[in-house]
Amino acid sequence: MIKLIFSDMDGTLLTSENKLPAGFDEMMAELKRRGVIFCPASGRQYFSLLKSFEKYADEFLFLAENGTLVMHREIEIFSCPIDRKAVDRILEVTEPLKNILRVWCGKKDAYIRREHDTPVFQAELGKYYTHNAVVDSFEEIDDTPIKVAMFDVTGNAEKNIYNYLGEFYDNLQVVLSSDYWVDLMTKGINKGEAVRNVQRILNVKPEECAAFGDYMNDYEMIQAVGYGFAMANAHPELKKVAKFETLSNDEFGVLVGIKKLMSEGLI
């Protein structure tokens, strides 16, 4: 029987209008009744996820920052910091990039430099990093770094950011999280590795877990569970490794997939 359900947020659980699917609260009540823990698994920061699910703060497991931080009831279950020297080098190499928002992601907060404190960048930052601070220099930050995130306002992050980071491919985890975002983390860390650590810590088997995703930062997570679902709108490469496919995010595919598991007696 399934005990844990992991779900990506953007393009997966949330609709194109950035809303939860109709019937979400009713489904969460039913999962709770059946003893199943729901876990938003996202590139978003923990505080952003917590804000989105305030009334579930004591119920949900939160897998944040693409797997670098997992929290439950405000307690850290798992984390994977990135070496600060690596962060400094990333920032040095990407300094020349134009019209790119660089976010220094820490356990306590997300930080941007003052020159990037613009309405365009703040609007995007507010979606994923609701808890953020503006600094004059990244060097002044007193926090534990877990990720560096970069946003391309043109929606061509692969060309304008990802392809520019070649020197880091061998030593860091460089993930294209969407058409707009690229994340850099400690080598080997991803949503799938975080899921495996959660399984180990909570003594839950892969076949007792399901997961839903749409993009390449969900690739390893989909393979770390017994029931991996790709959304109808998912990246073609993700569909290749998913055992199952469900409807699109705008068709409430996550809830449809959960109902399928229930109808088959797996939940």
TAKAKA-V531008 format. One record per pair of residues at least 12 apart in sequence whose ideal C-beta (glycine too) atoms are under 8 Angstrom apart, sorted by the first residue. I is the first residue (numbers start at 1). GAP is how many residues later the second one is. D is the distance in Angstrom with one decimal. If there is no record, write none. Layout:
BEGIN
[[I/GAP/D] [I/GAP/D]]
END
This chain:
BEGIN
[[1/207/6.7] [1/265/6.5] [1/266/6.7] [2/34/6.2] [2/206/5.7] [2/207/6.6] [2/208/5.4] [2/224/7.8] [2/225/6.7] [2/259/6.2] [2/264/5.4] [2/265/5.0] [3/32/7.2] [3/33/6.1] [3/34/6.7] [3/201/5.3] [3/205/4.6] [3/206/7.0] [4/32/7.1] [4/33/5.3] [4/35/6.2] [4/57/7.3] [4/194/7.3] [4/195/7.8] [4/198/7.5] [4/200/5.7] [4/204/6.7] [4/205/4.6] [4/206/7.5] [5/26/7.0] [5/31/6.1] [5/32/7.4] [5/33/5.3] [5/34/6.6] [5/204/7.3] [5/205/4.9] [5/206/7.3] [5/207/7.8] [5/253/6.7] [6/33/4.7] [6/35/4.4] [6/57/6.5] [6/185/7.6] [6/189/6.1] [6/203/6.8] [6/204/7.2] [6/205/4.2] [6/206/7.3] [6/215/6.1] [6/219/6.8] [7/31/7.2] [7/32/7.1] [7/33/6.1] [7/34/6.3] [7/204/7.1] [7/205/4.5] [7/206/7.8] [7/247/5.3] [8/33/5.8] [8/34/6.1] [8/183/7.9] [8/204/6.3] [8/205/4.4] [8/206/6.1] [8/207/7.3] [8/209/7.8] [8/210/5.1] [8/213/7.7] [9/31/5.9] [9/32/7.9] [9/33/4.2] [9/35/6.2] [9/40/7.6] [9/43/7.7] [10/32/7.2] [10/33/7.9] [10/34/7.9] [10/168/6.7] [10/204/7.8] [11/167/7.4] [11/203/3.9] [11/204/6.2] [11/220/6.8] [11/222/6.4] [11/223/7.8] [11/238/5.5] [12/200/5.3] [12/201/5.7] [12/202/4.7] [12/206/7.5] [12/219/5.6] [12/237/5.6] [12/241/7.6] [12/242/6.3] [13/27/7.1] [13/199/7.1] [13/236/7.0] [13/241/5.0] [14/235/6.4] [15/234/5.7] [15/235/5.1] [15/237/7.8] [16/233/6.9] [16/234/5.5] [18/109/7.2] [21/228/7.9] [21/231/3.8] [21/233/6.7] [21/234/5.4] [22/230/6.5] [23/229/7.1] [23/232/5.8] [24/231/6.9] [27/228/5.4] [27/231/6.2] [28/28/6.7] [28/31/7.7] [30/232/7.9] [31/227/7.4] [31/236/7.3] [32/27/6.5] [34/233/5.7] [36/231/5.8] [37/22/7.5] [37/23/7.2] [37/24/5.5] [38/18/7.6] [38/21/7.5] [38/22/5.5] [38/23/7.5] [39/21/6.3] [39/22/4.0] [39/23/6.9] [39/24/5.5] [39/159/7.7] [40/12/7.4] [40/13/6.6] [40/20/6.4] [40/22/6.0] [40/23/6.9] [41/22/3.9] [41/26/7.6] [41/150/5.4] [41/153/7.6] [41/154/7.4] [41/170/7.2] [41/172/7.9] [41/177/7.7] [41/180/6.2] [42/21/7.1] [42/22/6.4] [42/24/7.6] [43/22/6.7] [43/23/4.6] [43/85/6.9] [43/106/7.3] [43/132/8.0] [43/134/4.6] [43/135/7.9] [43/138/6.5] [43/140/5.9] [43/174/5.9] [44/20/6.3] [44/21/7.6] [44/83/7.8] [44/84/4.5] [44/85/7.4] [45/19/5.7] [45/20/6.0] [45/60/6.5] [45/65/5.5] [45/83/6.6] [45/84/5.0] [45/85/7.4] [45/86/6.4] [46/16/5.7] [46/18/4.0] [46/19/7.1] [46/23/5.6] [46/25/5.4] [47/82/7.8] [47/83/5.8] [47/84/3.5] [48/16/7.8] [48/79/7.6] [48/80/5.6] [48/81/6.1] [48/82/4.6] [48/83/7.1] [49/13/4.9] [49/15/5.7] [50/12/6.7] [51/79/5.1] [57/16/7.5] [57/17/7.7] [58/15/5.5] [60/12/7.9] [61/16/7.3] [61/137/7.0] [63/128/6.5] [63/131/5.4] [63/132/7.3] [63/135/7.3] [65/40/5.9] [65/81/5.5] [65/82/4.9] [65/118/7.8] [65/120/7.7] [66/81/6.7] [66/109/6.2] [66/111/6.7] [66/117/5.2] [66/119/6.4] [66/123/7.8] [66/124/6.5] [66/125/5.9] [66/151/5.4] [67/13/7.3] [67/118/7.6] [67/122/5.6] [67/123/5.2] [67/124/4.4] [67/125/7.4] [67/126/6.0] [67/127/3.3] [67/128/7.6] [67/154/7.8] [68/12/5.0] [68/13/7.5] [68/14/7.5] [68/37/7.8] [68/78/4.0] [68/79/5.2] [68/117/5.4] [68/118/7.3] [68/121/5.8] [68/126/7.5] [69/38/6.6] [69/77/5.7] [70/124/5.6] [70/127/7.3] [70/128/6.0] [76/31/8.0] [77/120/8.0] [77/121/6.5] [77/124/6.1] [78/116/6.2] [78/119/4.6] [78/120/6.5] [78/123/6.7] [79/28/6.9] [79/67/6.4] [80/66/6.8] [80/105/7.1] [80/106/5.1] [80/109/4.4] [80/113/7.8] [80/114/7.7] [81/26/7.8] [81/63/5.1] [81/64/6.2] [81/65/5.4] [81/105/7.1] [82/63/5.1] [82/64/6.1] [82/65/6.4] [82/66/7.3] [82/90/7.5] [82/102/7.4] [82/103/5.8] [82/104/4.9] [83/103/7.4] [84/61/5.8] [86/82/8.0] [86/85/7.4] [86/86/6.3] [87/17/6.9] [87/51/7.8] [87/58/4.9] [87/61/5.8] [88/50/7.9] [90/58/5.0] [90/75/7.9] [90/78/6.8] [90/82/7.8] [90/94/5.7] [91/13/7.7] [91/47/5.8] [91/57/7.2] [93/71/7.9] [93/72/7.4] [93/74/6.8] [93/75/7.9] [94/56/6.8] [94/67/7.7] [94/70/7.2] [94/71/7.7] [97/53/7.8] [97/63/7.2] [97/64/6.9] [97/67/6.7] [99/53/7.3] [99/54/5.5] [99/55/7.2] [100/50/5.6] [100/51/6.8] [100/52/5.9] [100/53/7.9] [100/60/6.9] [100/61/6.3] [101/15/5.4] [101/20/4.5] [101/23/6.9] [101/24/7.0] [101/49/6.7] [101/50/4.1] [101/52/7.5] [102/14/7.2] [102/46/6.8] [102/47/7.7] [102/48/5.3] [103/22/7.1] [103/26/6.2] [103/29/7.8] [103/45/7.0] [103/46/4.2] [103/47/7.1] [103/48/7.3] [104/34/5.2] [104/37/6.0] [104/41/6.5] [104/44/6.4] [105/24/7.6] [105/40/6.8] [105/41/5.6] [105/42/4.1] [105/43/6.6] [105/44/5.7] [106/35/6.7] [106/37/3.3] [106/38/5.7] [106/39/5.5] [106/40/6.5] [107/36/6.3] [107/37/4.7] [107/39/6.1] [108/35/4.9] [108/36/7.6] [109/22/5.8] [109/23/6.4] [109/24/5.2] [109/34/6.3] [110/15/7.5] [110/19/3.9] [110/21/6.5] [110/22/4.4] [110/23/7.4] [110/39/7.9] [111/21/6.8] [111/22/5.3] [111/23/7.5] [111/24/5.2] [111/27/6.8] [111/30/5.5] [111/32/7.6] [112/13/6.7] [112/20/6.6] [112/21/7.9] [112/22/6.0] [112/23/7.4] [113/21/7.4] [113/22/6.2] [113/23/7.1] [113/24/7.1] [113/25/6.7] [114/20/5.4] [114/21/6.9] [114/22/5.5] [117/17/4.8] [120/33/6.1] [121/30/7.2] [121/32/7.6] [124/27/5.6] [124/29/7.6] [124/56/7.4] [125/26/7.8] [128/21/7.8] [128/53/7.9] [129/20/7.9] [146/39/7.2] [147/36/5.6] [147/37/6.8] [147/38/5.0] [148/35/7.3] [148/36/4.6] [148/37/8.0] [149/28/7.8] [149/32/6.2] [149/33/7.3] [149/34/5.1] [149/35/7.8] [150/31/6.9] [150/32/4.9] [150/33/7.8] [150/34/7.8] [151/29/5.6] [151/30/5.6] [152/28/5.7] [152/29/7.8] [152/30/7.8] [153/27/7.7] [155/24/4.7] [155/25/5.4] [156/23/7.0] [157/19/6.5] [157/21/7.1] [157/22/6.0] [157/23/5.4] [157/24/6.0] [157/25/5.1] [158/18/5.7] [158/21/7.5] [158/24/8.0] [161/21/4.5] [162/12/6.8] [162/14/5.2] [162/20/5.0] [165/17/7.2] [165/19/7.1] [168/16/6.2] [171/16/5.9] [172/12/5.3] [172/13/6.7] [172/14/6.9] [172/15/5.5] [173/12/4.4] [173/13/6.4] [173/14/5.5] [173/15/6.6] [173/16/5.5] [173/17/6.1] [175/15/6.8] [175/41/6.9] [175/42/4.9] [176/39/7.7] [176/40/5.5] [176/41/7.4] [177/38/6.5] [177/39/7.7] [177/40/4.5] [178/37/5.9] [183/34/7.0] [190/27/7.1] [190/29/7.6] [190/30/4.5] [190/31/7.3] [191/22/7.8] [191/26/6.4] [191/27/6.1] [191/29/6.0] [191/30/3.7] [191/33/7.9] [192/27/7.3] [192/28/2.6] [192/29/4.6] [192/30/7.6] [192/31/6.1] [192/32/4.1] [193/27/6.6] [193/31/7.8] [194/27/7.9] [195/14/7.0] [195/16/7.1] [195/25/8.0] [195/26/5.4] [195/29/4.3] [195/30/6.6] [196/28/5.4] [199/25/7.7] [205/21/7.7] [206/18/6.3] [206/19/5.6] [206/20/5.1] [207/19/3.5] [207/20/8.0] [208/18/7.0] [209/15/7.5] [209/16/3.9] [209/17/6.1] [209/18/7.2] [210/15/5.8] [210/16/7.2] [210/17/3.9] [210/18/7.4] [210/19/6.9] [210/47/7.5] [210/48/7.6] [210/51/6.2] [211/13/7.2] [211/14/4.5] [211/16/7.3] [211/17/5.3] [211/18/6.9] [212/17/4.7] [212/19/6.8] [212/34/7.0] [212/41/7.2] [212/42/4.9] [212/45/6.0] [213/15/7.8] [213/16/7.6] [213/17/6.6] [213/18/7.1] [213/21/6.8] [213/25/6.3] [213/29/7.8] [214/16/7.1] [214/17/4.4] [214/19/5.9] [214/20/4.3] [214/21/6.8] [214/24/6.8] [214/35/6.9] [215/19/7.2] [215/20/5.4] [215/23/6.8] [216/19/5.6] [216/21/6.5] [216/22/6.5] [218/16/8.0] [218/20/6.1] [219/18/7.1] [219/19/5.9] [219/22/6.5] [222/16/6.5] [222/19/5.8] [222/20/5.1] [223/18/5.5] [227/16/6.7] [227/17/6.6] [227/34/6.5] [227/39/7.1] [228/13/7.2] [228/14/4.8] [228/15/5.2] [228/16/6.7] [229/13/6.0] [229/14/7.8] [229/15/4.7] [229/16/6.7] [229/17/4.9] [229/24/7.6] [229/25/7.8] [229/28/4.7] [230/12/3.6] [230/14/7.4] [230/15/5.2] [230/16/7.6] [231/14/7.6] [231/15/6.2] [231/16/7.4] [231/17/5.7] [231/18/5.8] [231/22/5.1] [231/23/8.0] [232/13/6.4] [232/14/6.9] [232/15/5.4] [232/16/4.2] [232/19/7.2] [232/21/6.4] [233/15/4.3] [233/16/6.1] [233/17/7.8] [244/13/7.0] [244/16/7.9] [246/14/7.4]]
END
